[in-house]
Amino acid sequence: MFTVASVNVNGIRAAAKKGLLAWLEETAADVVCLQEVRAEPDQLPARLRDPDGWHAYHAPATAKGRAGVSVFTRRAPSAVRVGFGSAEFDASGRYLEVDLAEPGITVGSLYLPSGEVGTERQEQKLRFMAAFGDHLAALHARTTEDGTHALVCGDWNIAHQEADLKNWRANQKSAGFLPEERAWLTGVLGSWTDVVRHLHPDVLGPYSWWSYRGKAFDNDTGWRIDYQVATPALAKTAVTGVVERAPSYESRWSDHAPVTAVYDV
């Protein structure tokens, strides 16, 4: 069995003070993908920069205190790549990819821009989506030709369907649920598979992000924007896919929850 967990930590140093380290010590995952790390490696204490029992790789953003992704693996990867060949985005701390010779899987940690309607941030998001879509197509083709698998985990910042956010009617003109964003993700999922939705086709959610404002968490008024997106052959081996929702508001260490899946490969 091969277990992968992914979570937007909303600042790794703050999350570590609230419970991330205990979760990391207890998880059965073979790979952990982190997003929104928001720190340079030299700003991290050793237990976060290079935690015991893990090979740790970090891709910080050139913009200090922004974005940043990491990948922790139990086994040393055969290759590590920062970015996806984009002059605009490779230094933005939004993608890190590793190849694991055993069991023959490429795993990526993705932090797709959130966007904001009517601003340059939304235009940037659309440019990122276009460039990253090309990378996904190339990655799919390469792993298919090699007979290996690929898995892109992370905060995609798009709720794909009405079942993926509680208040979908009120958010039809909001970044993260715009028609063009959803259509792009539909195109991606024409050749890739949303693993949790594949395993749970007829449920609302399970949501992976809840605003800190109001009673969003207590009322489970969330968004499902954190995905494990796999090549189809890998997705078919998935036996479980869950959102590790905290038992209470006080026990949360991020506004996101880990998305964890187990593959029989």
JOUR-V769798 format. One record per residue. N is the residue number from 0. RES is the residue in three letters. PHI is phi as a letter, one per 30 degrees, with the letter a starting at -180 (NA if undefined). OMEGA is omega in whole degrees, -180 to 180 (* if undefined). Layout:
BEGIN
[[N:RES:PHI:OMEGA] [N:RES:PHI:OMEGA]]
END
This chain:
BEGIN
[[0:MET:NA:-178] [1:PHE:b:-174] [2:THR:c:180] [3:VAL:b:176] [4:ALA:b:-179] [5:SER:b:180] [6:VAL:a:168] [7:ASN:d:-172] [8:VAL:d:178] [9:ASN:h:-178] [10:GLY:j:-171] [11:ILE:d:-178] [12:ARG:d:176] [13:ALA:d:-180] [14:ALA:d:180] [15:ALA:d:180] [16:LYS:d:-174] [17:LYS:c:179] [18:GLY:k:179] [19:LEU:e:-177] [20:LEU:d:178] [21:ALA:d:177] [22:TRP:d:-179] [23:LEU:d:178] [24:GLU:d:-175] [25:GLU:c:-174] [26:THR:d:176] [27:ALA:c:-175] [28:ALA:d:171] [29:ASP:d:178] [30:VAL:b:174] [31:VAL:b:176] [32:CYS:c:-179] [33:LEU:c:176] [34:GLN:b:-178] [35:GLU:h:-180] [36:VAL:d:174] [37:ARG:h:177] [38:ALA:a:171] [39:GLU:d:179] [40:PRO:e:-178] [41:ASP:d:175] [42:GLN:c:-175] [43:LEU:c:170] [44:PRO:d:-174] [45:ALA:e:-176] [46:ARG:d:174] [47:LEU:c:-179] [48:ARG:d:-176] [49:ASP:b:-174] [50:PRO:d:-180] [51:ASP:e:176] [52:GLY:i:-177] [53:TRP:b:163] [54:HIS:c:-172] [55:ALA:c:-180] [56:TYR:b:-173] [57:HIS:b:175] [58:ALA:b:-180] [59:PRO:d:176] [60:ALA:d:175] [61:THR:d:174] [62:ALA:d:-173] [63:LYS:d:177] [64:GLY:i:-178] [65:ARG:b:171] [66:ALA:h:-178] [67:GLY:j:177] [68:VAL:b:179] [69:SER:b:172] [70:VAL:b:174] [71:PHE:c:-180] [72:THR:b:177] [73:ARG:d:179] [74:ARG:c:179] [75:ALA:d:178] [76:PRO:d:177] [77:SER:d:177] [78:ALA:a:178] [79:VAL:b:-180] [80:ARG:b:175] [81:VAL:c:180] [82:GLY:i:-177] [83:PHE:b:176] [84:GLY:i:-179] [85:SER:c:179] [86:ALA:d:-178] [87:GLU:d:-167] [88:PHE:c:-173] [89:ASP:d:178] [90:ALA:c:-175] [91:SER:c:178] [92:GLY:i:-175] [93:ARG:b:177] [94:TYR:a:177] [95:LEU:b:-171] [96:GLU:b:177] [97:VAL:b:173] [98:ASP:c:177] [99:LEU:c:-177] [100:ALA:d:177] [101:GLU:b:18] [102:PRO:c:178] [103:GLY:i:-176] [104:ILE:b:167] [105:THR:c:-179] [106:VAL:c:178] [107:GLY:c:174] [108:SER:c:-172] [109:LEU:c:169] [110:TYR:b:-178] [111:LEU:d:-179] [112:PRO:e:-179] [113:SER:d:-180] [114:GLY:i:175] [115:GLU:a:-173] [116:VAL:e:175] [117:GLY:i:-179] [118:THR:b:176] [119:GLU:d:179] [120:ARG:e:179] [121:GLN:d:177] [122:GLU:d:177] [123:GLN:d:179] [124:LYS:d:-179] [125:LEU:d:177] [126:ARG:d:178] [127:PHE:d:-179] [128:MET:e:-180] [129:ALA:d:-179] [130:ALA:d:-178] [131:PHE:d:175] [132:GLY:e:177] [133:ASP:d:179] [134:HIS:d:179] [135:LEU:d:179] [136:ALA:d:180] [137:ALA:d:179] [138:LEU:d:178] [139:HIS:d:-179] [140:ALA:d:-178] [141:ARG:d:-178] [142:THR:d:176] [143:THR:d:180] [144:GLU:d:-178] [145:ASP:d:-175] [146:GLY:i:178] [147:THR:c:-178] [148:HIS:c:174] [149:ALA:b:-178] [150:LEU:b:178] [151:VAL:c:-176] [152:CYS:c:171] [153:GLY:k:180] [154:ASP:c:-178] [155:TRP:d:177] [156:ASN:h:173] [157:ILE:b:169] [158:ALA:d:-169] [159:HIS:d:-174] [160:GLN:b:178] [161:GLU:e:179] [162:ALA:d:-174] [163:ASP:c:169] [164:LEU:a:-173] [165:LYS:d:-176] [166:ASN:c:-175] [167:TRP:d:-178] [168:ARG:d:-178] [169:ALA:d:-174] [170:ASN:c:-177] [171:GLN:d:177] [172:LYS:c:-179] [173:SER:c:173] [174:ALA:e:-177] [175:GLY:j:177] [176:PHE:b:179] [177:LEU:d:-179] [178:PRO:e:-178] [179:GLU:d:177] [180:GLU:d:-180] [181:ARG:d:179] [182:ALA:d:178] [183:TRP:d:-180] [184:LEU:d:174] [185:THR:e:177] [186:GLY:d:177] [187:VAL:e:-176] [188:LEU:d:170] [189:GLY:d:179] [190:SER:b:176] [191:TRP:c:-178] [192:THR:b:172] [193:ASP:d:-168] [194:VAL:d:-178] [195:VAL:d:178] [196:ARG:d:176] [197:HIS:d:-179] [198:LEU:d:-177] [199:HIS:b:-171] [200:PRO:d:-170] [201:ASP:b:-180] [202:VAL:c:170] [203:LEU:d:-174] [204:GLY:i:-2] [205:PRO:d:-176] [206:TYR:d:-177] [207:SER:b:178] [208:TRP:b:178] [209:TRP:b:177] [210:SER:e:174] [211:TYR:d:-177] [212:ARG:d:175] [213:GLY:i:-177] [214:LYS:c:-175] [215:ALA:e:-178] [216:PHE:d:-178] [217:ASP:d:-179] [218:ASN:c:-176] [219:ASP:h:176] [220:THR:c:-172] [221:GLY:b:175] [222:TRP:b:170] [223:ARG:c:-178] [224:ILE:b:179] [225:ASP:c:-172] [226:TYR:b:160] [227:GLN:c:-176] [228:VAL:c:-170] [229:ALA:c:168] [230:THR:d:-169] [231:PRO:e:-178] [232:ALA:d:177] [233:LEU:d:-179] [234:ALA:e:-180] [235:LYS:d:180] [236:THR:d:-177] [237:ALA:d:-179] [238:VAL:c:174] [239:THR:b:174] [240:GLY:a:-172] [241:VAL:b:168] [242:VAL:c:-178] [243:GLU:d:-178] [244:ARG:d:-180] [245:ALA:d:-179] [246:PRO:d:-180] [247:SER:a:177] [248:TYR:e:-175] [249:GLU:d:-177] [250:SER:c:178] [251:ARG:d:172] [252:TRP:c:173] [253:SER:a:173] [254:ASP:d:171] [255:HIS:c:174] [256:ALA:b:178] [257:PRO:d:172] [258:VAL:c:-172] [259:THR:b:180] [260:ALA:b:179] [261:VAL:c:-178] [262:TYR:c:179] [263:ASP:c:-179] [264:VAL:b:*]]
END
